Amino acid sequence: MDIILIPGLWLDASSWNEVVPALERAGHRVHPLTMPGVGAPASESADIGIADWVAAGVAAVDAVDGPVVVVGHSGGGNVAWGVVDARPDAVSRVVFVDTVPPPPGQGISEFETIDGVVPFPGWDFFPPEDVDDLDEATRARTAPLALSVPARVPTDPIALSADARYGVPATLLMGGLDQETLESLLEQWGPYAEEYRAIEDAEVVRIGSGHWPQFSVPERLAALIGAAASR
């Protein structure tokens, strides 16, 4: 199976380096992406928004001959869902890594903009449950991999219009949440619950990790992605 890996904010294709080999050993063809404008100054990235990231994901799907699995980590889940919306007939499954499918019109989140871009805020910015499984060595090794993202990308609303997206099977690989807990939380998130409920075939699988399993438990993450891709 061809698997397209879309990183979250601040990360590029190299963030999947410890996941890719295990997927390839399992026989998959893996395509990790670096999204437009990552690491670029505002002079080069000011006009880049979430639609450009979705377009990059769509181009990756179109470059593959046959059905693909699209994987999105964190904010990359918004991109993955946008890709599914644009190419529902080409995507055999979408996999969300510690994130959920966004409803139309929602952004990823808001972060401080500095010099016209959104820099990585550092590991200490995030709540303990997101980062407690990243030891000091891992944090030191991975922090330099985190790059700025275009200022518009985190807050641009996602455009979704094809009801056919609900027919694409979805796997939600959640760091610390099982299906019952996630669905209980979603009920407090209004349109996010409606978007999730509209998916005809959705499963939730607990990873047992923080928010960055590609760094803390890459082999486990690869196994779960591979299992989802093989369904």
C-alpha positions in Angstrom: 0.0 0.0 0.0 1.1 3.6 -0.7 1.1 5.6 2.5 1.4 9.4 2.6 2.7 10.8 5.9 1.7 14.4 6.6 3.6 16.0 9.6 2.0 18.3 12.1 3.1 21.9 12.7 6.8 22.7 12.9 7.8 19.3 11.5 9.0 18.2 8.0 9.4 14.8 6.3 12.4 13.9 8.5 10.0 13.7 11.6 8.9 10.3 10.2 12.4 8.9 9.8 12.0 6.4 12.6 8.6 5.3 11.4 9.3 4.8 7.7 11.7 1.9 7.9 9.3 -0.3 9.8 6.5 0.5 7.3 8.8 -0.3 4.4 9.8 -3.6 6.0 6.1 -4.5 6.1 6.0 -4.0 2.3 4.4 -0.5 2.2 5.6 2.3 -0.1 5.9 5.4 2.1 5.8 9.0 1.1 6.7 11.4 3.9 5.9 15.1 3.0 7.4 18.4 3.9 4.7 21.1 3.6 5.1 24.4 1.7 6.8 27.2 3.6 8.1 25.2 6.5 11.2 26.8 7.8 10.9 29.7 5.3 10.9 33.4 6.4 7.8 35.5 6.1 9.1 37.1 2.9 8.7 33.7 1.3 5.8 32.2 3.2 3.4 35.0 4.0 0.9 34.0 1.3 0.9 30.3 2.2 -2.2 29.0 4.0 -3.8 25.7 4.8 -5.3 25.4 1.3 -1.7 25.3 0.0 -0.9 22.5 2.4 -4.0 20.6 1.3 -3.0 21.1 -2.3 0.4 19.7 -1.6 -1.2 16.6 -0.1 -3.6 16.2 -3.0 -0.6 16.4 -5.4 1.0 13.6 -3.5 -2.1 11.5 -3.8 -2.4 12.3 -7.6 1.3 11.2 -8.1 0.5 7.7 -6.8 -0.9 5.1 -9.1 -3.7 3.5 -7.2 -5.5 3.9 -3.8 -3.5 5.4 -0.9 -3.7 5.7 2.8 -3.3 9.3 4.1 -1.8 9.8 7.6 -1.9 13.2 9.4 -0.2 13.9 12.7 -1.7 16.6 14.9 -2.3 19.7 12.8 -1.5 17.5 9.8 -4.8 15.8 10.5 -6.6 18.9 9.2 -4.5 18.6 6.0 -5.3 14.9 5.7 -9.0 15.5 6.0 -8.8 18.3 3.4 -7.1 15.8 1.1 -9.8 13.2 1.7 -12.4 15.9 0.9 -10.7 16.6 -2.4 -10.0 13.0 -3.4 -12.4 10.7 -1.6 -12.3 8.1 -4.4 -8.5 7.8 -4.2 -8.0 7.5 -0.5 -8.7 4.0 0.9 -8.3 5.1 4.6 -7.3 8.2 6.5 -5.3 7.8 9.7 -5.3 10.6 12.3 -2.4 10.6 14.8 -3.4 12.1 18.1 -5.9 14.4 16.5 -9.5 14.3 15.2 -11.1 15.3 11.9 -12.0 19.0 11.9 -15.4 20.3 10.8 -15.6 22.8 8.0 -14.4 26.3 8.9 -12.1 25.3 11.8 -8.4 26.1 12.1 -5.8 24.1 13.8 -5.0 26.5 16.8 -3.5 29.9 17.6 0.2 30.3 18.4 2.4 33.4 18.8 3.6 34.9 15.5 7.2 36.3 15.5 8.7 38.0 12.6 5.8 37.0 10.4 6.0 33.2 11.1 5.0 30.8 13.9 8.1 29.4 15.5 8.2 26.2 17.5 7.3 27.3 21.1 9.5 24.6 22.8 8.6 21.4 24.5 7.8 23.2 27.8 4.9 25.0 26.1 2.8 21.8 26.0 0.9 20.1 28.8 2.6 17.2 30.6 0.4 14.6 29.1 1.7 15.6 25.6 5.4 15.4 26.4 6.0 13.3 29.5 7.1 10.3 27.4 9.8 12.4 25.7 13.0 12.1 27.7 15.6 14.8 27.8 17.7 13.1 25.2 14.8 12.8 22.8 13.8 16.5 23.4 17.3 17.6 22.7 17.6 15.5 19.6 14.2 16.5 18.1 13.9 20.2 19.0 16.3 21.2 16.3 14.0 19.4 13.8 11.2 21.8 14.6 10.9 24.7 12.1 8.7 27.7 11.7 5.4 27.5 9.8 3.7 30.1 7.7 1.7 32.4 9.9 -1.6 31.7 8.2 -1.5 27.9 8.4 -2.5 27.3 12.0 -5.5 29.7 11.9 -6.8 29.4 8.3 -10.3 27.7 8.3 -10.3 24.4 6.5 -12.6 24.3 3.5 -14.6 21.0 3.3 -17.5 20.5 0.9 -17.7 16.8 -0.3 -20.0 14.6 1.7 -18.2 11.7 0.1 -15.4 12.2 2.7 -17.6 10.5 5.3 -17.5 7.3 3.3 -13.7 7.0 3.6 -12.8 4.7 6.5 -11.0 6.5 9.3 -8.6 5.3 12.0 -7.9 7.7 15.0 -4.7 6.7 16.7 -4.9 8.6 20.0 -2.0 9.0 22.3 -3.7 8.4 25.6 -7.4 8.1 24.8 -9.5 5.1 24.1 -12.7 5.3 22.1 -15.1 5.7 25.0 -13.1 8.6 26.5 -12.5 10.3 23.1 -16.2 10.2 22.2 -17.1 11.6 25.6 -14.8 14.5 25.1 -16.0 15.1 21.6 -19.5 15.6 22.9 -18.2 18.8 24.5 -16.7 20.0 21.2 -19.9 20.8 19.2 -19.2 20.5 15.5 -16.2 18.2 16.0 -18.6 15.6 17.4 -20.9 16.1 14.5 -18.1 15.6 12.0 -16.8 12.5 13.7 -20.3 10.9 14.0 -20.9 11.5 10.3 -18.0 9.2 9.3 -19.5 5.9 8.3 -16.6 3.7 9.5 -14.4 5.2 12.2 -12.3 3.4 14.8 -10.3 4.7 17.7 -7.1 3.0 18.8 -5.1 4.1 21.9 -1.4 4.3 21.2 -0.3 4.6 24.8 1.9 7.6 24.2 2.1 11.4 24.4 1.4 13.7 21.4 4.5 12.8 19.4 4.6 9.0 19.1 6.8 9.2 16.0 9.6 10.3 18.5 8.7 8.3 21.6 7.3 5.0 20.3 8.0 5.0 16.5 8.0 1.2 16.1 4.6 1.0 17.8 3.2 3.8 15.7 4.5 2.2 12.5 2.8 -1.1 13.5 -0.5 0.7 14.2 -0.3 2.7 10.9 0.5 -0.5 9.1 -2.4 -2.4 10.7 -4.8 0.4 9.7 -3.4 0.5 6.1 -3.9 -3.3 5.7 -7.6 -3.3 6.6 
